[in-house]
């Protein structure tokens, strides 16, 4: 968990702000788009970029370790 917290600190504010509602709170892309307000395609793109950045941060903290950045987080409303 400490590595994850450190990796999250390494993200930009924009990446942090888009990733947390998705990963921690379980909001749908539509809900995130309404909150920010940005189009759903932009939400999807930014979440992907934030996950990739988080993965890079995690790999730097612990090379070769498995992490949760790409865990399957399918929710109601269809595939993600």
N, C-alpha and C positions, 0 to 999 in steps of 0.2 A: 504494500500500500504506500509505503514511503516513496518508492520509485515512481509510482503513479502520481502522487501529489507533486513530486519534483518535476515530472514530465508535464503536468498540467500548468505549472508555473512557467514553463518554457514556451508555452503557446502565446500567440498574440492575443490581445484583448478581444478582437473580432472572432478568432478561432475559439477562444474560451467561451464567449457569449453564445455561439451557435451550437457548440458541442454539449454544454451542460443541460439545456432543456431536453435534448434528445437522449443522452446517455443516462443522466441521473434522474430526470423527472418523467421520462417516458412519453413526452409530448409527441404528437404526430407531426409530420412535416407541415401539414396544413396549419396546425396550431402554432408552430414556430413561425411560419410565414405571416400569420395574422399578428403575432406579438411584435415582430420586428419592424415594421411590415415590409416584406419582400416577397417576390413570386416564389412558388414552390420549387421551380427549377433551380433558382438561386440557392434556396435552402439546401436542396440535395447536393449541389455542387460544393457549397461551403462546408457542409458536414463531411463530405468525402475528403476535402482538402484538410480539414481539421483532424480527421482520423489518421490520415497519412502523416501529418506533422506529429501527432501524438505517438504514432508508431515509431517514427524516427527518434523522437525524444526518449522513448522507452528503450530502444535498441542502443542508444548512446549510454544510457544509465546502466544497462545490463545486457551486453551483446549476446545474441543467441537465445535470449529468454523468450518464452511465450508470453503474450500480453493480451489484454482484453479489447484493444482498439478495434478489432475486426470481428468480435463476437457476433454471432447471428442474433439480431435484436428484432426479429419480426414481431409486429404488433397487429392489433385489429385494423382492418382497413386494407389489407393486401400486403403483398411482398414489398420489401425495402431494397 
